[in-house]
Amino acid sequence: MKNILLVSPSRNYPMGNEMYPSGALLLLGTMLRKQGHNVKVVHMVADKVDRLGFYGILRDVRPDIVGFTVSTYQTRMTGLLSMDVKRYNTDIITVAGGSHPSALGLDFLLSFPGIDVSVYGEGEGALTDIARGVPFRNLKGVHYRHRRGGTLGTNAPPPLLTGEALDALPLPDKTLIDFKQYSGLFPVGKRPCMFVMSSRGCPYQCSFCSKSVYGNTLRLRSPEGIMEEVELLYRDWGVREIHFGDDTFNANREWANELLDLVIKRGFRKKLVFRVALRVNEKILDMDLLRHLKAAGVWFIYYGVENGDQDMLDRMHKGITVAEVERAFRLTHSIGLKTEAFFIIGLPGETRETIQASRDLYKRLRPFWGGFSRALPFPGTAFTAEAERDGNLLSKDYDTFGPGTMAVRTDALTAAELDWEVVSANRMADFDKMKHPKQMAFAIKDKTYRRLGR
């Protein structure tokens, strides 16, 4: 039996609250507990833990293994904490997983001397094997630092988990976290709100998206298995809103309809509300699906619009048309469902004209909520490679990355000009939100929303 500390580091930018607990840490913590290990999960933002507090946790837990989940937004604190661990006790095994280590490969270990093992892709098997004492050289899907000599090694990845294997993963152990510390993703229909991942992988090819963990192959949990988790969250966690966190809920229509049927059959449309993310393509989105979603208790739908210029959509390999976007919002609003429209400013080819096209489209769509994000060059994406090739990548200092960072320029606009366009577009969107005074009042009070460079 080992003492294991799992950590979600604070981000590179200030945050007022944490929206959801880390699904990866909840799953890993549950699996490790089932193996008989002592596990403590720390979300630094939700638990209000700083570096000094973290050092106190190290002394209390006396861990054999410390695992970090690391997005590009969490690099700075990960580097600091991993070195704190080694200063406390060099024998502690430090492990990092998530999108950033997966994308960087061996370079991650070179940049983070306090990390012993970097897991790439799906990491459940690697960490549980480390806890069982499997030597680093025999692990699957890792880059590692030899304990003696410090040389680096790389092992082949395991096969992706199938839908059946995803169903076999344990349901989250509520006692690992203080659930009351999490706010849910804004705007919230009912509280408390929790996310459920019903699939892994995305078959689409958007240039700005990182698929370093789950890949391009869509793998679906069974509707029955998903409903088991929904029932657990409702009964034991007191959850009243479920956010299906999949990239595209309607990527497989037959599966989506089967899941919605089960929600209705088991009476959860009257107990819970739901939100999903959909693609706008006519082949997979129609009025029948939208009516089915509403009948099952879905109230809110996310749409990744990205840009109002068709050439820009084609260049980013979005695979949608502006006409399909407008059709999707028109149909969705016609039956009373709320929408959020996501736009990105700063991808290759962006000009003042394409930004104006995005602003004009936003006004035509009239979403319930929405906004404009800065294009961030996450490692491993086609967008980042294109920006670097064209001399438009301005920074790889990931420690400075956050929603308020503009780390690229385009051939037509400087980083400062792009940044101003984001601010201006969000002011327009925020003015539009004044039509929903209750939501706007909540946003004004929400520290995280105010700090996202809006």
TIVO-80028 format. One line per field, with one value per residue (C-alpha): x, y, z; residue in three letters; residue number from 1. Coordinates in Angstrom, 1 decimal, decimal comma, padded with zeros to 4 digits, always signed. Each point is the difference from the previous one (the first is absolute). Layout:
BEGIN
c1 [X;...]
c2 [Y;...]
c3 [Z;...]
code [ALA;...]
pos [NUM;...]
//
This chain:
BEGIN
c1 [+000,0;+001,3;-000,8;-000,9;-000,6;-001,9;+000,2;-001,7;+002,4;-001,2;+000,0;+002,4;-002,7;-002,1;-003,3;-002,8;-001,4;+000,2;-002,8;+000,3;+002,2;+002,6;-001,6;+003,4;+001,0;-003,4;+000,3;+003,6;-000,7;-002,9;+002,0;+003,0;-002,3;-001,5;+003,6;+000,3;+002,1;-000,5;-000,9;-000,4;-001,2;+000,9;-001,5;+002,0;-002,5;-003,1;+001,8;+001,7;+003,5;+003,1;+003,6;+000,5;-003,3;+001,1;+003,3;-002,1;-002,1;+003,2;+001,1;-003,5;-000,4;+003,6;-000,6;+001,8;-001,4;-001,2;-002,0;-000,8;-002,6;+001,4;-001,6;+001,9;-001,5;+001,6;+003,6;+001,5;-001,4;+000,7;+003,7;+000,2;-001,9;+001,9;+003,3;-001,5;-000,8;+003,6;+001,4;-002,3;+001,0;+001,9;-001,4;-003,5;-001,1;-001,4;-002,4;-001,6;-002,8;-002,5;-000,1;+003,2;+002,4;-001,7;+000,6;+003,6;+001,4;+003,6;+000,3;-002,3;+002,5;+002,8;-002,0;-001,1;+002,9;-002,2;-002,1;+001,1;-002,7;-002,0;-003,1;-001,3;-003,5;-002,4;+001,8;-002,1;+002,1;+003,4;-000,7;-001,6;+002,9;+002,5;-001,9;+000,3;+003,8;+000,4;+003,4;+000,0;+001,5;-003,0;-002,7;-002,1;-000,6;+002,7;+003,2;+002,1;+003,2;+002,2;+000,4;+003,7;+001,8;-003,0;+000,0;-003,4;-002,0;-003,2;-002,4;-002,6;-003,6;-002,7;-003,0;-002,8;-002,7;-003,1;-003,5;-000,3;+003,2;-001,4;-003,1;+002,2;+001,6;-001,3;-002,4;+001,4;+000,5;-001,7;+002,1;+003,2;-001,1;-002,1;-002,6;-001,4;+003,1;-000,8;-002,2;-000,9;+000,5;-001,6;-002,9;-001,6;-003,6;-000,1;+002,5;+001,9;+001,2;+002,4;+001,5;-000,2;+002,3;-002,0;+002,6;+003,7;+001,6;-001,1;-000,2;+000,2;+003,1;-000,2;+003,5;-000,1;-001,0;+002,4;-000,7;+003,1;-001,8;-003,1;+000,8;-002,2;-001,9;-003,4;-000,7;-003,4;-001,0;-003,3;-003,1;-000,7;+003,4;-000,4;-003,4;+001,6;+002,3;-002,8;-002,1;+003,0;+000,6;-003,7;-000,4;+003,3;+001,5;-003,3;+000,8;-002,9;+001,6;+002,1;+002,5;+000,8;+003,6;+000,5;+001,4;-003,0;-003,0;-001,6;+003,0;-002,0;-003,7;-001,2;+002,0;-001,2;-003,6;+000,4;+001,5;-002,8;-002,6;+001,5;+000,0;-003,7;-000,9;+001,7;-001,7;+003,0;-001,4;-002,1;+002,9;+002,9;+000,9;+002,7;+002,3;+001,9;+002,3;-001,2;+001,4;-002,1;+000,3;-003,3;+000,7;+000,1;-002,1;-003,7;-003,3;-000,7;+003,2;-000,5;-003,6;+001,4;+002,6;-002,6;-002,3;+002,9;+000,6;+002,7;-000,2;+003,4;+002,0;+003,6;+000,9;+003,6;-000,5;+003,6;-000,3;-002,5;+002,1;-000,3;+003,6;+001,2;-002,2;+001,4;+003,6;-000,4;-001,6;-003,1;-002,2;-003,0;-001,6;-001,3;-003,4;+000,0;+000,9;-002,9;-002,4;+001,0;-000,6;-003,2;-001,3;+001,3;-001,6;-003,3;-000,7;+001,2;+003,4;+002,8;+003,2;+003,6;+002,2;+003,8;+002,2;+003,8;+002,0;+003,6;+000,2;+002,1;-001,6;-001,8;-000,6;-002,1;-002,5;-000,3;-000,3;-002,9;-001,6;+000,1;-001,5;-002,7;-000,8;-000,1;-002,7;-002,0;+000,1;-001,1;+001,3;-001,1;+003,7;+003,2;+003,4;+003,2;+003,2;+003,6;+001,6;+002,5;+002,8;-000,3;+002,9;-000,7;-002,7;+000,0;-000,7;+003,1;+002,1;-001,4;+000,6;+003,6;+000,7;-001,2;+001,9;-003,2;+000,6;+001,2;+000,5;+000,4;+000,2;-002,8;+000,3;-001,5;-002,9;-003,6;-003,3;+001,5;+003,1;+000,4;+003,1;-000,4;-000,4;-001,4;+001,3;-002,5;-000,1;+002,4;-000,5;-001,0;-002,5;-001,5;-000,2;-001,9;-002,4;-000,7;-000,7;-002,2;-002,0;-000,6;-001,2;-002,6;-000,9;-000,3;-002,2;-002,2;-000,2;-001,8;-003,1;+000,3;+000,4;+000,1;+002,8;+001,9;-000,3;+001,4;+002,9;+000,9;+000,3;+002,0;+003,7;+001,1;-002,2;+001,4;+003,6;-000,1;+001,1;-003,5]
c2 [+000,0;+003,4;+003,6;+001,9;+003,7;+001,1;+003,7;+002,4;+003,0;+003,6;+001,7;+002,5;+002,7;+001,0;-001,9;+000,7;-003,5;-003,5;-001,0;-003,8;-002,5;-001,6;-003,1;-001,6;+000,4;-001,3;-003,1;-000,6;+000,5;-002,4;-002,7;+000,4;-000,3;-003,2;-001,3;+000,7;+003,1;+003,1;+002,9;+003,7;+002,3;+003,7;+002,6;+003,0;+002,6;-001,7;-000,9;+003,4;-001,5;+002,0;-001,2;+000,2;-001,8;-002,7;-000,5;-000,6;-002,6;-001,7;-000,3;-001,3;-002,5;-001,1;-001,3;-002,7;+001,3;+003,5;+000,2;+003,3;+000,6;+002,6;+002,2;+002,7;+002,5;-001,8;-000,3;+002,7;-001,4;-003,6;+000,8;+001,7;-002,7;-002,9;+001,6;+000,6;-003,7;-001,0;+002,5;-001,6;-003,6;-001,1;-003,5;+001,0;-001,0;+003,0;-000,7;+002,5;-000,7;+001,9;+002,0;+002,0;-002,9;-002,2;+002,7;+000,8;-003,6;-000,2;+003,8;+000,1;-001,9;+002,3;+003,0;-001,4;-001,5;-000,7;-002,6;-003,6;-001,4;+001,8;-001,9;+000,5;-000,8;-001,9;-000,3;-002,2;-003,1;+001,7;+001,5;-003,1;-002,0;+002,4;-000,4;-003,8;+000,4;-000,7;+001,2;+003,1;-001,9;-002,4;+002,7;+000,8;+003,4;+001,9;+002,0;-000,4;+001,0;-002,8;+000,2;-000,5;+002,3;+002,0;-001,2;+000,0;-002,8;-000,5;-002,9;-000,9;+001,0;-002,4;-000,5;+002,6;-001,1;-001,4;+001,0;-003,3;+000,9;+003,5;-001,6;-002,2;+003,1;+000,7;+002,7;+003,0;-000,2;+003,0;-000,1;+001,0;+003,7;+002,7;+000,3;+003,2;+001,9;-000,2;+002,6;-001,8;+001,4;+003,4;+000,6;-002,6;-001,2;-001,8;-000,6;-002,0;-000,8;-002,7;-001,2;-003,5;-001,2;-002,5;-000,5;+000,5;+001,1;+002,4;-001,0;+003,6;+001,9;+003,6;+001,5;+001,7;-003,0;-002,3;-003,7;-001,1;-002,0;-001,6;+000,0;+000,0;-003,2;+000,5;-002,6;+000,0;-001,1;-002,0;+002,0;-002,4;+000,6;+003,8;-000,2;-001,9;+003,0;+002,5;-001,9;-000,1;+003,8;+000,7;-002,3;+000,2;+003,4;+002,0;+001,1;+001,8;+000,9;-002,2;+001,4;-002,6;+001,1;-001,8;+002,0;-000,9;-001,6;-000,6;-001,7;-003,2;+000,7;-003,5;-000,2;+003,5;-000,9;-003,2;+001,9;+002,7;-002,8;-001,4;+003,4;+000,4;-003,7;+000,2;+003,3;+002,2;+002,6;+001,1;-000,2;+001,5;+002,4;-000,6;+001,8;-001,3;+001,1;-000,5;+000,3;+002,0;-002,3;-000,7;-003,8;-000,3;+002,9;+000,4;+000,9;-003,6;-000,1;+003,4;-001,0;-003,2;+002,0;+002,3;-002,9;-001,5;+003,2;+001,6;+003,8;+001,3;-000,8;+001,0;+000,6;+000,5;+002,6;+001,4;+002,5;+001,7;-000,2;-003,1;+000,1;+000,1;-003,0;-001,9;+000,9;-001,2;-003,3;+000,6;-001,9;+002,2;+002,8;+003,4;-001,0;-003,1;+002,1;+002,4;-002,9;-001,7;+003,1;+000,7;-003,5;-000,1;+003,3;-000,9;-002,6;+002,0;-001,4;+002,3;+000,2;+001,1;+001,0;-000,4;+002,1;+000,1;+003,0;-000,3;-003,2;+000,1;+002,2;+002,2;+003,6;+002,9;-001,1;-003,6;+001,3;+002,3;-003,0;-001,8;+003,0;+000,3;-003,7;+000,2;+002,7;-002,0;-003,1;+001,7;-002,6;-000,1;+000,1;+000,1;+001,7;+000,3;-001,8;+000,7;-002,7;-001,7;-002,1;-003,2;-002,4;-002,7;+001,7;+000,7;+003,6;+000,3;-001,7;+002,4;+003,1;-001,1;-000,8;+003,5;+001,8;+001,0;-001,9;+002,6;-002,1;-003,5;+001,2;-002,2;+001,3;+003,3;-001,6;+000,7;+001,2;+003,6;-001,0;+000,9;-002,1;+000,3;+002,5;-000,4;+001,2;+002,9;+000,9;+000,3;-001,7;+003,3;+000,7;-003,5;+000,4;+003,2;-001,7;-002,6;+002,6;+002,0;-003,1;-001,1;+003,4;-000,3;-003,5;+001,1;+002,9;-002,6;-001,9;+002,9;-001,5;-002,7;+002,1;-003,0;-001,7;+003,2;+000,8;-003,4;+000,5;+003,3;-001,6;-003,0;+000,6;-002,6;+001,5;+003,5;-001,2;-001,6;+003,1;+001,0]
c3 [+000,0;-001,0;+000,9;-003,2;-000,4;-003,2;-000,9;-002,3;+000,1;-000,1;-003,4;-001,4;+000,5;+003,0;+000,5;+002,3;+000,1;-001,5;-002,3;+000,3;+001,7;-002,3;-001,5;-000,5;+003,6;+001,2;-002,2;+000,9;+003,7;+000,0;-001,9;+002,4;+003,1;-001,4;-000,2;+003,8;-000,1;+002,1;-002,3;+000,5;-002,8;+000,0;-002,3;+000,8;-001,1;+001,5;+003,2;+000,3;+000,3;-000,8;-000,1;+003,7;+000,6;-002,5;+001,9;+003,2;-001,9;-001,0;+003,7;+001,0;-002,8;-000,3;-003,5;-001,9;-003,3;-001,0;-003,2;-001,9;-002,6;-002,3;-002,6;-001,8;+002,4;+003,0;-001,0;+002,2;+003,3;-001,1;-000,4;+003,4;+001,9;-001,5;+001,1;+003,4;+000,2;-000,9;+002,6;+002,6;-000,9;-003,1;+000,3;-000,8;-003,5;-001,9;-002,9;-002,4;-002,5;-002,1;-003,2;+000,4;+000,9;-002,7;-002,7;+001,0;+000,3;+001,2;-000,1;+003,0;+002,2;-001,3;+001,1;+003,4;+001,9;+003,0;-002,0;-000,2;-002,3;-002,7;-001,1;-003,5;-001,2;+002,3;+003,3;+002,2;-000,5;+000,4;+003,4;+001,5;-001,3;+001,6;+003,3;-000,3;-000,3;-003,7;-001,2;-002,2;-002,9;+000,0;+000,1;-003,1;-001,4;+002,0;-000,3;+003,0;+001,8;+001,1;+003,8;-000,3;-002,5;-001,1;-003,6;-001,7;-001,4;-002,0;-000,1;-002,6;+000,7;+001,0;-002,3;+000,4;+002,4;-001,7;+000,8;+002,0;+001,9;+000,8;+001,4;+002,3;+001,6;+003,6;+000,8;+001,8;+003,8;+001,6;+003,1;-001,9;-000,3;+001,7;-002,8;+001,5;-001,1;-003,7;-001,8;-003,2;-003,5;-000,4;-000,7;+002,3;-000,2;+003,3;+002,8;+000,7;-003,5;-001,1;-003,2;-001,5;-002,8;-002,1;-002,7;-000,8;-003,2;-002,8;-003,7;-001,2;-001,2;+001,4;-000,3;+003,4;+002,1;+001,9;-000,1;+001,8;+002,7;-001,6;-003,7;-003,1;+000,6;+001,5;+002,7;+001,7;+003,4;+000,1;+000,7;+002,9;+001,5;-000,3;+001,7;+002,9;+000,5;-000,4;+002,7;+002,3;-000,3;+000,6;+002,9;+001,9;-001,1;-000,1;-003,6;-001,7;-003,3;-002,3;-002,5;-002,6;-000,6;-003,4;-002,9;-002,2;+001,6;-003,4;-001,7;+000,1;-000,3;+000,7;+003,3;+001,0;-000,6;+002,0;+003,0;-000,1;-000,1;+003,2;+001,7;-000,7;+000,8;+003,5;+000,9;+000,1;-002,3;+003,0;+002,5;-001,9;-002,7;-002,6;-002,3;-003,1;-002,8;-003,5;-003,5;-002,5;-003,0;-001,7;-000,2;+003,8;+001,3;-000,8;+001,7;+001,1;+002,0;+001,5;+001,1;+001,5;+001,9;+001,4;+001,0;+002,0;+002,0;-002,0;+000,4;-001,3;-003,1;-000,8;-003,6;-001,2;-002,7;+000,0;-002,9;-002,2;-003,2;-002,1;-001,2;+003,6;+000,9;-002,9;+000,8;+003,6;-001,3;+002,0;-002,4;+000,3;-002,0;+001,2;-001,4;+002,2;+003,1;-000,6;-000,7;+003,3;+002,1;-001,7;+000,7;+003,5;+001,0;-001,7;+002,7;+002,9;+000,7;+001,2;-002,0;+000,4;-002,9;+000,2;-002,3;-000,4;-001,1;-001,3;-002,0;-003,2;-002,7;+002,5;-001,2;+001,1;-002,6;+001,3;+003,6;-001,2;-001,6;+003,3;+001,8;-002,5;+000,2;+003,8;-000,3;-002,4;+002,1;+003,2;+002,4;+003,6;+000,9;-001,8;-000,6;-001,8;+001,1;-000,9;-002,2;+002,1;-001,6;+002,1;-000,7;-002,5;-002,0;-003,7;+000,7;+002,1;-002,7;-002,7;+002,2;+000,7;-003,7;-001,1;+002,7;+001,9;+003,2;+002,5;+003,1;+001,3;+003,6;+001,2;+003,5;-001,2;-001,9;+001,1;-001,5;-000,1;-001,9;-003,7;-001,0;-003,8;-002,7;-003,5;-003,3;+000,2;+003,7;+002,9;+003,3;+001,6;-002,8;+000,4;+003,8;-000,4;-002,4;+002,6;+002,6;-002,3;-001,2;+003,6;+000,9;-002,8;+001,3;+003,6;-001,1;-001,7;+003,3;+001,6;-001,5;+002,7;+003,2;+002,5;-001,9;-000,5;+003,7;+000,9;-002,5;+001,6;+003,4;-001,4;+000,6;-002,6;-002,7;+000,7;-000,2;-003,4;-001,8;-001,0]
code [MET;LYS;ASN;ILE;LEU;LEU;VAL;SER;PRO;SER;ARG;ASN;TYR;PRO;MET;GLY;ASN;GLU;MET;TYR;PRO;SER;GLY;ALA;LEU;LEU;LEU;LEU;GLY;THR;MET;LEU;ARG;LYS;GLN;GLY;HIS;ASN;VAL;LYS;VAL;VAL;HIS;MET;VAL;ALA;ASP;LYS;VAL;ASP;ARG;LEU;GLY;PHE;TYR;GLY;ILE;LEU;ARG;ASP;VAL;ARG;PRO;ASP;ILE;VAL;GLY;PHE;THR;VAL;SER;THR;TYR;GLN;THR;ARG;MET;THR;GLY;LEU;LEU;SER;MET;ASP;VAL;LYS;ARG;TYR;ASN;THR;ASP;ILE;ILE;THR;VAL;ALA;GLY;GLY;SER;HIS;PRO;SER;ALA;LEU;GLY;LEU;ASP;PHE;LEU;LEU;SER;PHE;PRO;GLY;ILE;ASP;VAL;SER;VAL;TYR;GLY;GLU;GLY;GLU;GLY;ALA;LEU;THR;ASP;ILE;ALA;ARG;GLY;VAL;PRO;PHE;ARG;ASN;LEU;LYS;GLY;VAL;HIS;TYR;ARG;HIS;ARG;ARG;GLY;GLY;THR;LEU;GLY;THR;ASN;ALA;PRO;PRO;PRO;LEU;LEU;THR;GLY;GLU;ALA;LEU;ASP;ALA;LEU;PRO;LEU;PRO;ASP;LYS;THR;LEU;ILE;ASP;PHE;LYS;GLN;TYR;SER;GLY;LEU;PHE;PRO;VAL;GLY;LYS;ARG;PRO;CYS;MET;PHE;VAL;MET;SER;SER;ARG;GLY;CYS;PRO;TYR;GLN;CYS;SER;PHE;CYS;SER;LYS;SER;VAL;TYR;GLY;ASN;THR;LEU;ARG;LEU;ARG;SER;PRO;GLU;GLY;ILE;MET;GLU;GLU;VAL;GLU;LEU;LEU;TYR;ARG;ASP;TRP;GLY;VAL;ARG;GLU;ILE;HIS;PHE;GLY;ASP;ASP;THR;PHE;ASN;ALA;ASN;ARG;GLU;TRP;ALA;ASN;GLU;LEU;LEU;ASP;LEU;VAL;ILE;LYS;ARG;GLY;PHE;ARG;LYS;LYS;LEU;VAL;PHE;ARG;VAL;ALA;LEU;ARG;VAL;ASN;GLU;LYS;ILE;LEU;ASP;MET;ASP;LEU;LEU;ARG;HIS;LEU;LYS;ALA;ALA;GLY;VAL;TRP;PHE;ILE;TYR;TYR;GLY;VAL;GLU;ASN;GLY;ASP;GLN;ASP;MET;LEU;ASP;ARG;MET;HIS;LYS;GLY;ILE;THR;VAL;ALA;GLU;VAL;GLU;ARG;ALA;PHE;ARG;LEU;THR;HIS;SER;ILE;GLY;LEU;LYS;THR;GLU;ALA;PHE;PHE;ILE;ILE;GLY;LEU;PRO;GLY;GLU;THR;ARG;GLU;THR;ILE;GLN;ALA;SER;ARG;ASP;LEU;TYR;LYS;ARG;LEU;ARG;PRO;PHE;TRP;GLY;GLY;PHE;SER;ARG;ALA;LEU;PRO;PHE;PRO;GLY;THR;ALA;PHE;THR;ALA;GLU;ALA;GLU;ARG;ASP;GLY;ASN;LEU;LEU;SER;LYS;ASP;TYR;ASP;THR;PHE;GLY;PRO;GLY;THR;MET;ALA;VAL;ARG;THR;ASP;ALA;LEU;THR;ALA;ALA;GLU;LEU;ASP;TRP;GLU;VAL;VAL;SER;ALA;ASN;ARG;MET;ALA;ASP;PHE;ASP;LYS;MET;LYS;HIS;PRO;LYS;GLN;MET;ALA;PHE;ALA;ILE;LYS;ASP;LYS;THR;TYR;ARG;ARG;LEU;GLY;ARG]
pos [1;2;3;4;5;6;7;8;9;10;11;12;13;14;15;16;17;18;19;20;21;22;23;24;25;26;27;28;29;30;31;32;33;34;35;36;37;38;39;40;41;42;43;44;45;46;47;48;49;50;51;52;53;54;55;56;57;58;59;60;61;62;63;64;65;66;67;68;69;70;71;72;73;74;75;76;77;78;79;80;81;82;83;84;85;86;87;88;89;90;91;92;93;94;95;96;97;98;99;100;101;102;103;104;105;106;107;108;109;110;111;112;113;114;115;116;117;118;119;120;121;122;123;124;125;126;127;128;129;130;131;132;133;134;135;136;137;138;139;140;141;142;143;144;145;146;147;148;149;150;151;152;153;154;155;156;157;158;159;160;161;162;163;164;165;166;167;168;169;170;171;172;173;174;175;176;177;178;179;180;181;182;183;184;185;186;187;188;189;190;191;192;193;194;195;196;197;198;199;200;201;202;203;204;205;206;207;208;209;210;211;212;213;214;215;216;217;218;219;220;221;222;223;224;225;226;227;228;229;230;231;232;233;234;235;236;237;238;239;240;241;242;243;244;245;246;247;248;249;250;251;252;253;254;255;256;257;258;259;260;261;262;263;264;265;266;267;268;269;270;271;272;273;274;275;276;277;278;279;280;281;282;283;284;285;286;287;288;289;290;291;292;293;294;295;296;297;298;299;300;301;302;303;304;305;306;307;308;309;310;311;312;313;314;315;316;317;318;319;320;321;322;323;324;325;326;327;328;329;330;331;332;333;334;335;336;337;338;339;340;341;342;343;344;345;346;347;348;349;350;351;352;353;354;355;356;357;358;359;360;361;362;363;364;365;366;367;368;369;370;371;372;373;374;375;376;377;378;379;380;381;382;383;384;385;386;387;388;389;390;391;392;393;394;395;396;397;398;399;400;401;402;403;404;405;406;407;408;409;410;411;412;413;414;415;416;417;418;419;420;421;422;423;424;425;426;427;428;429;430;431;432;433;434;435;436;437;438;439;440;441;442;443;444;445;446;447;448;449;450;451;452;453;454]
//
